[in-house]
């Protein structure tokens, strides 16, 4: 099973490198600087805790936390968590360079509300609550699961399709106070 995971990781890396180098799939060049109909959804739960690798499933939630979606050094979007600490950021008609940043793991969620807002005992915590993103999946509307080598080919096709027209679903990894 490990060789299959390695192949999938390699395929994803190759697609990210090809897109980053401007080597887009045939037909994608006609889209220009914006990959029309490409959307990105980023979701997660903000924890009310300090430390490294905070597990949002076990930490109390941070209700109404203001946050930013940052790719590289650029703020891309903002959002506010709901009363249970959950958030959803939706981007539509995402430019190709920004899609590349998502696939290349250059994006993160940064909580701008101080931790003391959710728990006064965390007032002394210094730093910013941050979480890198992970790819949860790509919805191209085609459906189906081929499995095996076909699944690998389907994954690569899905990534390419997602970059030129589909929904890239991203989630947060563990939050850390940095």
CORTA-V295452 format. One record per backbone hydrogen bond with DSSP energy under -0.5 kcal/mol. CO is the residue of the C=O (numbers start at 1). NH is the residue of the N-H. If there is no record, write none. Layout:
co=CO nh=NH
co=CO nh=NH
//
This chain:
co=1 nh=5
co=2 nh=6
co=3 nh=7
co=4 nh=8
co=5 nh=9
co=6 nh=10
co=7 nh=11
co=8 nh=12
co=9 nh=13
co=10 nh=14
co=11 nh=15
co=12 nh=16
co=13 nh=17
co=14 nh=18
co=15 nh=19
co=16 nh=20
co=17 nh=21
co=18 nh=23
co=19 nh=22
co=22 nh=24
co=25 nh=28
co=25 nh=29
co=27 nh=30
co=28 nh=31
co=29 nh=32
co=31 nh=34
co=33 nh=96
co=34 nh=36
co=35 nh=38
co=37 nh=39
co=38 nh=93
co=38 nh=94
co=39 nh=168
co=40 nh=91
co=41 nh=170
co=42 nh=89
co=43 nh=172
co=44 nh=87
co=45 nh=47
co=46 nh=62
co=47 nh=49
co=51 nh=177
co=54 nh=56
co=54 nh=175
co=55 nh=58
co=55 nh=59
co=60 nh=48
co=61 nh=63
co=62 nh=65
co=65 nh=81
co=66 nh=112
co=66 nh=113
co=67 nh=79
co=68 nh=70
co=68 nh=110
co=69 nh=76
co=69 nh=77
co=70 nh=108
co=71 nh=73
co=71 nh=74
co=74 nh=71
co=77 nh=69
co=79 nh=67
co=82 nh=64
co=82 nh=85
co=85 nh=46
co=86 nh=82
co=87 nh=44
co=89 nh=42
co=91 nh=40
co=94 nh=35
co=95 nh=98
co=95 nh=99
co=96 nh=100
co=97 nh=101
co=98 nh=102
co=99 nh=103
co=100 nh=104
co=101 nh=106
co=102 nh=105
co=106 nh=72
co=107 nh=133
co=108 nh=70
co=109 nh=131
co=110 nh=68
co=110 nh=112
co=111 nh=129
co=114 nh=117
co=115 nh=118
co=115 nh=119
co=119 nh=122
co=120 nh=123
co=122 nh=125
co=128 nh=130
co=128 nh=178
co=129 nh=111
co=130 nh=176
co=131 nh=109
co=132 nh=173
co=134 nh=171
co=137 nh=169
co=138 nh=140
co=139 nh=167
co=147 nh=150
co=147 nh=151
co=148 nh=152
co=149 nh=153
co=150 nh=154
co=151 nh=155
co=152 nh=156
co=153 nh=157
co=154 nh=158
co=155 nh=159
co=156 nh=160
co=157 nh=161
co=158 nh=162
co=159 nh=163
co=160 nh=164
co=161 nh=165
co=166 nh=39
co=166 nh=168
co=167 nh=139
co=167 nh=169
co=168 nh=41
co=168 nh=170
co=169 nh=136
co=169 nh=137
co=170 nh=43
co=171 nh=134
co=175 nh=54
co=176 nh=130
co=176 nh=178
//
